[in-house]
Amino acid sequence: MEPAEYPPEAATLVDVLRADQALIGKLFQQYRDAAKDSELERQELAHTICAAVTYHRKAEREILYPEIRRASAILASALEYADLEVSRCIADVRANSANNRRRGLALMRLYDLSQRGMQTHESIVFPFVQWRLPAASMPRLATECARCLARLRHAEGRAANLETFAPHALGAP
């Protein structure tokens, strides 16, 4: 689906980010479910997870954080600081891509950070966004975020690899 078709008109920025987070969660589940003897599959999934998390974070930094910064520089700074730990963790996963045990440990840490980030978003960031940002701007921000995610995936030449987590529809399971 082309970025212009996604998201549906009624979608908000929060809807797009939630959908992308849910799909990243599915990638982690695929990694856990991958056969232990399928090292190549697990390496590819680890690469895809790192790319998905990186794209998600970059879209947040380009679309969400500037909007939050206008309303609360403190919250935006806290989010950017938390983002640094995720960057370090992704670097660990990539540095240990050939070492199954170390890669697995780094991915577990990345999963924990992702879960903590989703909890923070659900309990603090999303309510803040819905309370402080104009409702009329939400569809525009949703479209910008979806286009940013699509652009990042395409620019990296991984669109085919990330097909499994590309959010084609917000309501998709």
Secondary structure in CASP SS format (residue, H / E / C, confidence):
PFRMAT SS
TARGET T0000
AUTHOR 0000-0000-0000
METHOD secondary structure of the structure
MODEL  1
M C 1.00
E C 1.00
P H 1.00
A H 1.00
E H 1.00
Y C 1.00
P C 1.00
P C 1.00
E C 1.00
A C 1.00
A C 1.00
T C 1.00
L H 1.00
V H 1.00
D H 1.00
V H 1.00
L H 1.00
R H 1.00
A H 1.00
D H 1.00
Q H 1.00
A H 1.00
L H 1.00
I H 1.00
G H 1.00
K H 1.00
L H 1.00
F H 1.00
Q H 1.00
Q H 1.00
Y H 1.00
R H 1.00
D H 1.00
A C 1.00
A C 1.00
K C 1.00
D C 1.00
S C 1.00
E H 1.00
L H 1.00
E H 1.00
R H 1.00
Q H 1.00
E H 1.00
L H 1.00
A H 1.00
H H 1.00
T H 1.00
I H 1.00
C H 1.00
A H 1.00
A H 1.00
V H 1.00
T H 1.00
Y H 1.00
H H 1.00
R H 1.00
K H 1.00
A H 1.00
E H 1.00
R H 1.00
E H 1.00
I H 1.00
L H 1.00
Y H 1.00
P H 1.00
E H 1.00
I H 1.00
R H 1.00
R H 1.00
A H 1.00
S C 1.00
A H 1.00
I H 1.00
L H 1.00
A H 1.00
S H 1.00
A H 1.00
L H 1.00
E H 1.00
Y H 1.00
A H 1.00
D H 1.00
L H 1.00
E H 1.00
V H 1.00
S H 1.00
R H 1.00
C H 1.00
I H 1.00
A H 1.00
D H 1.00
V H 1.00
R H 1.00
A H 1.00
N C 1.00
S C 1.00
A C 1.00
N C 1.00
N H 1.00
R H 1.00
R H 1.00
R H 1.00
G H 1.00
L H 1.00
A H 1.00
L H 1.00
M H 1.00
R H 1.00
L H 1.00
Y H 1.00
D H 1.00
L H 1.00
S H 1.00
Q H 1.00
R H 1.00
G H 1.00
M H 1.00
Q H 1.00
T H 1.00
H H 1.00
E H 1.00
S H 1.00
I H 1.00
V H 1.00
F H 1.00
P H 1.00
F H 1.00
V H 1.00
Q H 1.00
W H 1.00
R H 1.00
L C 1.00
P C 1.00
A H 1.00
A H 1.00
S H 1.00
M H 1.00
P H 1.00
R H 1.00
L H 1.00
A H 1.00
T H 1.00
E H 1.00
C H 1.00
A H 1.00
R H 1.00
C H 1.00
L H 1.00
A H 1.00
R H 1.00
L H 1.00
R H 1.00
H H 1.00
A H 1.00
E C 1.00
G C 1.00
R C 1.00
A C 1.00
A C 1.00
N C 1.00
L C 1.00
E C 1.00
T C 1.00
F C 1.00
A C 1.00
P C 1.00
H C 1.00
A C 1.00
L C 1.00
G C 1.00
A C 1.00
P C 1.00
END
